[in-house]
Amino acid sequence: MTYTITQAGLKAAKPCAGRHQEILGLIKIWPASADDAFAAGVTVDDVLWIAYRMAENDAELKRRLRHAAADIAERVLPIFQRHAPDDMRVRDCIRAIRLYAEGRISRAELVVSRAAAGAAAWAAWAAWAAWAAWAAQGAGAASLDSERKAQQEILCRWLGATPPAVNLEFETETPCTLAEIDHWEGKA
C-alpha cells in the first residue's frame, strides 16, 4: 500500500495555519504520495510530520516510519563513528529502533537505548555544531541538498507500495561515504 496525503488528512493533522496553506498551495493533485509531495516542494520535515500524525491510528505506518528513521540515522552514522569510533551507543539505538518496530523489544528497552544514544550524541555535539556553522555559511549547501535528497528517497521507499525488506543489521543501501564526510567537515 502506498501511503498518500489527502486534503482531509492534512487538515486532520492540525498543522499551523501558515504551513497548512503553504502545503495546500504546493500540492496540486490530491491525494499525494511522498514522491508527489517532494516533487511539489514539500519539505522532508513536513512530510515526516504529516506521516507521524497519520500514524497515530495506523500501526503499519508507525512501523514503516520507525524503519525509515533508522535508515536515515544509519546513513549518517559514519560521521558520529569517525569522532567516536569505539562508542556503540548510537549504533545500538538504531538497531533498537528496528527491533522495536518489529515488536522484538519492549518500549522500556527502546527508551533505555535512546537515553544512552542521547548521551553519546551530546558528547558529539561540538563536532556537529562546527559542521552546522560551516554549512550555514553556504559551503555545505550541496551536501545539505544531497542529504535531503537521500532522506526523501528513504521516505519514498518506506511509504511506497512495497517497502524494503527489514534489515536488522547495518547494511543500508546508501550510507554516506568517507568522501562525503570529508566534504561536510570541510576537509575535501
N, C-alpha and C positions, 0 to 999 in steps of 0.2 A: 504494500500500500504506500503510495506517495502521499506524504503529508502536505496539505495546502493551507494557505491563509485565505479566509473568506472575509468579506467586509463585516459580517456579523461577528465572526470570531475575533477580528481585530478590535471591534467595539467592545466585545465581552472581556477582552484582555485589560480594558480600562487604562489605555495609555494616557499620558497627559495630553491636553487638547492640541498643543503645538505639534507633538510627534504624530498624533492621530491624523491631523490634517496633512502633514508632510507625507506620510506614508500613503494616504489616500491619493495625494497628488502625484506620487511617483508611480504607483502600480496602476496600469490602465486596463488590464484584463484580469478578471476575477473568476474563480479562485486562482490564487498564485502559488506556485511551488517555490521552494527556496531558490532554485535556479532563476525563476521568473523575478522574484523579489530582488535578487542580487543584480540581475540584468537591468532592472528598473532603477537601481541606485540605492536600494535599502541597505543599510549597514549590517555588518555581522552582528553587532551588539543588538540592533533592533530585531533581527530575525531570531536570534537566541532568546531575547526577552519574550517575544511573542510565542515562540515554541515552548518555552518553560511555562508560560501561563496556560497554554493549551494542554500541556502535560499534566496539569493538576488533576485531570479526570481521565487520564489515558496512560495506563501502566506501560504499554509497549513504547509509546513516545518517550516516557521517562527513561526507559532502558536505553533506547537509541541515543538520547541526548547525553546520558552518562558516558556511553562509549565514545561519542563524538568529543566530549570534553577531555576524556582520557587521551584520545588520539591527538588532539590539539596540544595538550600539555606534553605528551611524549615527543612531539615534533621538535619542541624547543628544549627538551631535557638535556641535550648535549651542552647547551650554554651553561646551565647550572653545574653539570658534572665537570666542565672544564675548570670551574673555580673551586669545586669541592668534589674531587674525583672519588673519594672514599666514603662520601656521605650518601647512603642509600635511602634516606627517608622520603625524598620526593619520588623516586622510582617506586618505592614500596607503596606510597599513597596512590600513584597512578594505577598500579596493579590492584590495590584495594577497591578503587572506584569500579574497575572492570568486574571484580569478583562480586561486589555489592549489586551491580547492575544485573548480574546473572543469578542473584539470590544465594550466593555461596558463602557470604559472611553477613553478620548482623550489622545493623545501623551503629551499634555501640562500637564494634570493631572498626568500622569506617571512621567514626569520629576520632578514635584514638590515633589512627593512621593520619588523618587530616591534621590533627594537632601537632604531631611530630613533623609532618611536612611543612606546616606553617612556621615552626621554629627554624627549620632549615632554610626556608625562603627568607625569613628575616635576616638570617646570617648572610645571605647573598644579596641583600637589598642594596648595598653600596655599589656593587658592580652593575646592577640593573639601573640604578639611578644615574650613573655616569653614562651608560648607553642611552638612556632615555633623553638626557640633556643633549647629547650629541645628535640623536635622531631628530629631536625637536628643532634643531638649527637647520634642518634640511639635508644634512649629509647622509642621513639614513632613509630618505623618502623612498627610494627604490626598494630598499629592504623591507620597509613597512608595507609597501604595496604588495610585494612578493608574499609576505606573511599573511596579509589579509586575503589574498587570492588562495593561498593554501588552506586557510581556515574556511573559506567559502566552499572549496572543493570537498573538504572533510564533511562539513554540514550537509552538502548536497548528497553525498554518498549515503550518510546515515538517515537522511529524511526522504530519500528516494524510494522507488518501488521495491527494490531488492537491496537491503542494507548489506554491508560487507559481512563476511564470516567473522564471528567473535574470535579474537586472538587474545588470550590472557597473558601472553609473553610480550617481549619488546622487539617487534619486527615490523614496525609501521612502514607502510609503503613509501612515505615521503618525509623521513626525518631531515632536519636541517643538516647541512654539511658543514665540515670544519671551515671551508672557504666562506660560507655564508656567515658563520660565527665571526670569523676574522673581519669580514666586511662590516657586520653590525657593530663590532667593537672598535672599528676604525684602524684595524691592523692590516687591511688589504691595500 
